[in-house]
Amino acid sequence: MFSPAKAAFVIEVDSDTMFAGETKTLNVTIRSVGVPDDLNFFVFDLVLTPITPLPASSDDVRFVDPGISTEPFAATPSYVFSGNSNAAISGNAITSTTQTSYANDTLTITDLSGDFNDIPVLTSPTLIAQFDLQTAMNAATGIYEVSVIDPFADDFNGTEPAMSSVSGFIEITVVPEPSSMLGLVVGILGGHLILRRRHQQDFRMRGMT
């Protein structure tokens, strides 16, 4: 006799590259493992941790405070509780910033179905949250991990699925210097002129034959 497979979810955070002084929106998704499982409630934290360089100023990257109103992603069809979000019905935010090591380095994400009924989670990634990251104007180049901490979920019957996660990584890169950009433009234009001259010469040679 076979016992039913234990429910399991995977939460995954986007990775991306950012420049100093930039703000970018990233996604967090959830998916079932094996077969679609039911979801009624979830809560977890995202925590920013500098990987390199160390011991550089760790607050070069922060979560943007979303405020107290429901975020726009809750109204999108791709949201896991789309059209049935308790937070959206009550007008509350799904995400909120707090502090682990420095201000706004932690984002708490939580919601439940508006009618308290279960929502099936597909085996393909489904949006569970969006968040904004902001880098300081003088941010040093380096890599930050966005890790999922203490994920918890259950269904209407109180079944607690096994939870796993995939961290996101944010690489801060240097904005190209104006001189570098100028050199790139000059190089492109120079190559274009060379190709144009060769084309004109080929055309003249064909006219002479």
N, C-alpha and C positions, 0 to 999 in steps of 0.2 A: 504494500500500500504506500502510495506516494503522498508526502505532505506538501502543502502548497508552498511555493517559493516565498521567502521573506521579502517584504517590500523594501526597495532600496532606491535612493535618489542620489544624483551627482549634481553639485552646484559648481559652476565654472565662471571665472572672472576673465573679462577681456584683457589682452595685453596690447600695448601701443607704445609709440614714441612721441615725446613731447619736447618742445623748446622751452627755454626759460621765459617766464611771463605769460605762458599760455594756459588757457582753460579748455578742457576737453571732456566730452560726455562718453562714458563707457557703459557696457552692458554686463549684467549678471544673468546667467541662464540656469535653468534646472531641467533635468531629464530623468526619466525612470530607467532603471537597469533591467534588461530582459523583456518585461512586459509592462504596459501602462499601469501605474498604481495611483491610488486616490490620495488627494491632499485636501486638508481642511484648514490647517494652520501652519505657519512657519515663523521662525525667528533665527537670526544669526548675525554675527558681527563681521565686518571687513576691517582689517588692521593694516596700516602702512608700515613697512619696515625697510630702512635703507640697507641694501646689500653691498653696494660700492658707491662712492668711496667711503671709507671709515677712517677716523671718526669725524666725517664731514657734518655740517649742520643738518640735523635730521629733519628739520621742519621746512625743507625746501619744497616739499610736496604736501598738500593738504586736501582733504575733502571739503568741498564747498557746502556750507550750511544750507540745507534745502528749505528752511523755514518751517512753518507749522501747517501749511495747506497741502492738500493732496497733490503729488507730483503729476505732470502731464502723462508720463508713461502708463499710469494706471488706467487711462482712458483708451489706450491703444488696443487693437484686437489681438496683438501678440502677447499681452500680459497674461500671466497664468490665471489670475482671477478677473479677467476682463469682463465687465458688466456685472460682476458679482463680488466686488471688493468691499469689505467692511470699512476700510479706511476711506475709500472714495465716497461711500454712502454717508459716513459721518463727517467728511471733510477734513480728516486728519492726514498728516504726512505718514508715508510708509517708511521713510528713512530719517534718521536723526544723527547728528554728529556728537561725539564725546571725545574723551581723552584717555589714552593708555600711557604713552610716553611724552607726547606733546599735544598741544591744542589741535583739535580737528584731525587727529590721525586715526580715528576710529569711527566707523559708520554702523549704526544698528539698523537692521532691516527686518520689519515684521508686518504681517497682515493675516487675515483669515477671510474665509468666504462670507459674503454678506448675508446669505440665508442659512449659514452654518451647515450646508450640505457639502458633500465631497465633490472635488473637481478632479477629473482624470488628468494625470500628467503624462504626456507622450514620451516615447523613447528618443525623439528628436529634441534638440534644445528649445526651451520655451522661456520667454523673458520673465524673470522674477524681480528684477530691479534695474534701474539706471542711476548713475551717480556722476557728479561733476568733480573732476580733479583740477587743482590749480597749482602751478609752479611759481615760485618766487622769481622776481625779475633778475635777481643775482644768483639763481639756483646753479649749483655746481653740476657738472656732468656726472652721471652715475645711474645706478639701477635700483629701483624700489620694488619690493614684493607687495602685492595686495592679496593677503591671505584670508581665508574663510575660517572664522573661529566659532566654536561651540554651536554648530548648526543643529537645529531641532525642528522636527515636523511631526504631525500626526493626522489621522483621519477622524471622521465623526465617531468611530467606535473606540478611539483612543489608541489605535495601533501606531507604534512608533517605528518608522522604517529605519534601516541602516543608512547613515549619511556619510558621503565622502565628498571631496572637493578638489578642484584644480585652481591653483593660484594664478593671478595675473601678474605680469611684470611690466613696469613702466621704465623706459629708458629715456633719460634726459640728455639731449644732444645740444650742441652749440649751433646757434643760428649763423649761417654763413656770413662772413664779413662782407661789407659793400665792395671791397676791392676784389674779393674772390668772385662775387656775383658778376662784377664788371668783366673780369677775365673770362668767365664762362660765356657771357654774352658776346664778347669780342671773338672768342674762339668759334662760336656758332656762326656768327656773321662772316668770319673769315673763310670758314669751310664752305658756306653758301656761295661766296663770291668766286672761290676756286672752281666749284662745280659749274657755276654759271659761265665762267670763261671757257672751260673745257667744252661745254655744250655749244657755245658760240663758235669755237674753233672747229669743232666737228661739223657744224652746219656749213661753215665757209668751205671746208675741204670738200664736202659733198657737192657744193655748188660749183667747184672748179673741175670736178671730174665729169 
